[in-house]
Amino acid sequence: MLLTAWGSKGSGSGQFMQPQGIALDTSGNVYVSDSITNNIQEVH
């Protein structure tokens, strides 16, 4: 399966206003930063 989108527009859990960056850790966890809310969320 190809994943083409995560979350929705907003400032709550699993939501993004302006996703800015993406990172992976050594365990394969995915993190997304948001430049408007200044949050970093782990995406499952």
N, C-alpha and C positions, 0 to 999 in steps of 0.2 A: 504494500500500500504506500502511495506517495502522499505525504503530508504537505499541503500547500498553504495552510494558515493556522495560526494559534490565536486564541482569545478574540476579543472584540474591542471596540473603541470605548474608552472610559478610564477611570482611575482606580477601580476596585481590583480585587484579586483576579488574576488572569486577564486583565484588561490593560490596554496600552493607549496612550495619547499620541506619542511619537517615538516608536522604538528606534533606538540609536545604535545599539551594539549587541552582539551575541558572543557568548563564550561557552566553552566546554571545560569541565574539570577532568581529572584523570580517571574518575569513576564513570564518566559519560553523562553526567548531569548537565543540563542546558540552562544557561542564565541569559536573560534579556534585560538590557538597561533602557530606561525611558527618559528622554531628555527634558520633557515637560514636567513630569511628576517627580523627577529625580529619584526614582525607585529602581531597584534591581530585583527581578523576580526569577525564581527557579521555575522552569516550565516542565510539567510532567507529561 
